[in-house]
Amino acid sequence: MADPVLEQLDDAGVLLLTLNRPEKKNAFHDAQWDAAGSALTSAREDPRVACVVITGAGGDFSAGVDLTSFGGKREPRSDGFNSAYDRFMADLVAFDKPLLAAVRGVGIGIGCTLLLHCDVVHVGVSTRLRLPFAALGLVPEGASTWLLDQVVGARTAAELLLSAEWIDARRAVETGIATRAFPDEVVLEATLARAREISQYAVGALQAIKRTLLAHRRPGIEAALEIEAAGMAAQAGSPENREAIQAFLEKRPPDFRKLQGS
């Protein structure tokens, strides 16, 4: 079985993390959550790593959570976290080195909200992002209810979350979700080049800057994660959520109107 996350460290101190489930458009399941979180924690503690670039194998960044991985009895975790997602978010929020993203194709759900935690986001022209939570009968995750507001402003954030509309590369740059757009064939190399420019500086200084930035953001992020978790617990398994997942599995649009009055 292929590693769900590939790691490649270059001589400049740039660690490339590649989400590696291209046959599933790099959708996250437990093994990929755990591998990505562990890679970030190891990179944080490794003095050779100056910054990290995250990308997706194949033609897509990430299609979000692998809905086909739901179901079945889950064993209690030994690390103290309720889920692999919770563990990953803790590792992501604690990551105190520069984090860059090189995106092509779809970035849905966590494939979009993850970008809000990145310091630099480069998108290819094929990029299509989506915050699909309303369409899934769920609330947003990844602290996106706070971070998106900070990045794009309150009204644009509300519109994107409530409409679940697709966001192309041009709109991603216009709103500030992305830093710059490039042709697909050069977006990864352009991001790695930017990371190497950053990595020429002392790792200690880069960490100190990132920690200063995080000190301002972290209270809002942690509050949002707590509120989102409560909303997710209330909505997960609700009639509208079950209809959305069933519709996904049956490859049809969800019919929420039939639930009115139920």
N, C-alpha and C positions, 0 to 999 in steps of 0.2 A: 504494500500500500504506500502510495506517495506521501511524503511529508506535507501536511496541510499548510505549512508556512516555510518558505525557503529563506535562508539567511546567507548573505554574501557581504563580507567586510573588505573594503579596499584599503590601499596603502595610505589614503588621505584621511582615514578614520570615518568614512561614510559607510554605514550599514544599510544594505538594501534588504528589506523584508518584502517578500512576494507572497501574497495570498494565493494558494496553489490548489484550487479546486475548479479548474477551468470548465470541466464538464458540467458543473453546477453554477457557472458564472460566479464562482468564488463565494457562494452563499455560506454563511457561518453555521456550523454545527459545533457540538461541545469540544471536539478535538481541535478545531481551528480556533475557537475562543481561547482555549488553554494555551495552545502553541503561540498565538499572537501575544497574549499577555505575558507569558514566560519570556518571550524574545525581547519585549520592551523592558522587563525588569532586568534581564541579563545585560542589555545594552546600557541601561542606566548605571549599573554597577561596574561596567567594564571601562577602565580608563583609556583604552584604545579607541573607543567609540566617541566621536565628536558630535555626530548627528545621525538621524535615521531617516531614510526614505521608504515609504510604504507604497506598494503598487499591487496590481492584480495580474495573474497569469492569463494568457489568452487575450481576448478582445475586450474584457470587462474588468471593472474595479471590484465591485461586489454587489450581488443581487439582494443583500441583506441577510435575514435569518432564513435558513433552510426550513421551510414549513413542513417538508416531508420528514424532518427529524423529530417532530413533536410526537407525543404519544408514548405509551409504554411506561412501565414503572422505573423511576430513577432512583439509583442508590444514593444515600446521603454522602455528601462530600466530606473529605477528611481535612480540607484546608480552611474550614470555618465559613465558607461562602455558601449562599443558598443555591447558586447556579454558576455555570461557567461564564455566563454573561456578566454577573456581578463581579467575579474575579477579574475578568478582562477590564471592566470599567475602572476598578480600583487601580490596576496597573497603568491604565491609560492616563487617569487623572494625576497619578503620582509621577508620571514621566517628566523629568526635569532637564531634558536636553532638547535641542531643536528637532522638530518633527515636520517632515515635508511629505507631500503626497503627489504622486503622478497618476492621473486618472484618465482612463479611456472607457468608452462604452457605458454600461449602466452602473449607477451608484444609487441603490435603493435602500431605504431604511438606514441601518447602521452603515451601509455603504455611502450614505450621504452625511449622517450625523457625525460619523467619525472625522470627517473633514473639518468640522467646526473646532476640533481639538488640535488641528494642525497649525503650524506657524506659517507655512507656505503651501499653497495648493495650486498646482499646475494641471490644467485639463486639456485633453485632446479635443479636436473639433467634433468627434463622434460622441462626446460625453452627453449622457442624459441622466440627470439626477431626479430623485423623487422622494418626498416625505409621505409615505402611503398610509399613514396611521388612520386617518378618517375612513379611508376605503377598506381598512381591515377591522373596523369597529374597535380600535384601540386608541390609547393615548401615545404621544411621542415618547421616545427614550433617548438615552445618551446625553442627558442634560440639554437636549436641543431646545426645550421650551425657554431656557434662559440664554444659551449661547447664540441661537439664531436671532433672537431679539437684539443682542449686543452687536452682532455682525451686520444685519440688514435693516434694523429698525423694527419697531413694534408692529406697524401696520403691514409691512411686507412680510414679516414673520407670520403674522396671523393669516394672511392670505395664502401663503405657501403651505401652511399646516392644515388650514381648513379646506382648501381646494384639492390638496393632494395632486396638484398639477405637475407635469414634467418640466424640468428646468434644463434648457440646453446650455451649451458652453458659453454662448454670448451672454445669456441671462445670468449664468453663474458668476461671470466676471463683473457684469453690471451691478449685481447686488452685493458683491464682495465675498460671496461664498468661495470663489476662486480668485487667485492672484493674477494669473495670466493664462491665455489659451495658446496652444501650439498645434501644428499638424500632428496627427496621431503618431506618425512614424518617428517624431523627434521629441515627443513630450517627456519620455523617461530620461533620455540623455540630457535634455535641458534642465530637468529637475536635479539629476545627479550633478550636473555642472554647478548649479546654484548651491547645492549642498557642499560641494568641494570648496567653493568660495567661502562659505561660512566656516568650514572645518579648519581653515588655515589659522584661526584664532585659538587661543588657549581654551582647552576644555573647561577649566575652572571658571573662566570668565563667561563662557557661553551658558554654563549651568547657573551661575549667579544671576545672569540676566533672565533666564527662563524661570528661575525660582521667584524672582521679583514679580514677573508677570503673573505667575500662578498665584502668588499671595493675594493679589487683587481679585482674581477670578474664582478661586477655589470655594469661598463661601457660597457664591451664587450657584456654582456647579453642584456642590454637595446638597444644597437645599433643593435644587431642581431634581436631582436624582431621587431624593426621598419622596418628593411629591409625585413624581412620575411613577415610582414603584407602587405607591398606593393606588394611583389611577389605573395602572396596568393590572394590578391584582383584582380590582373591581371589574374591569372590562374583559379580561382574558376568560374565555369560556362563556361569555354572554351570548345571547341569541344572535346578535349582529356579528360578533366575532366568529361564531361557528358557521354562520352563513357565508362570511367572507372566505374562510378557509376551505369550506366545501366547494364554493364557486371556483377558487383557485385550483383545487385538485381536479375539478371537472372541466376546467378551462373555459369558463363562462363568466359573464359579468355577475356580480352579486345583486340580489334582489332584496333590498332592505325594506321596500314598501310593504311586502307581504308580512313583515314583522310588526307593522303599526297596529297598536291595540292589543298585541299579544302579551 
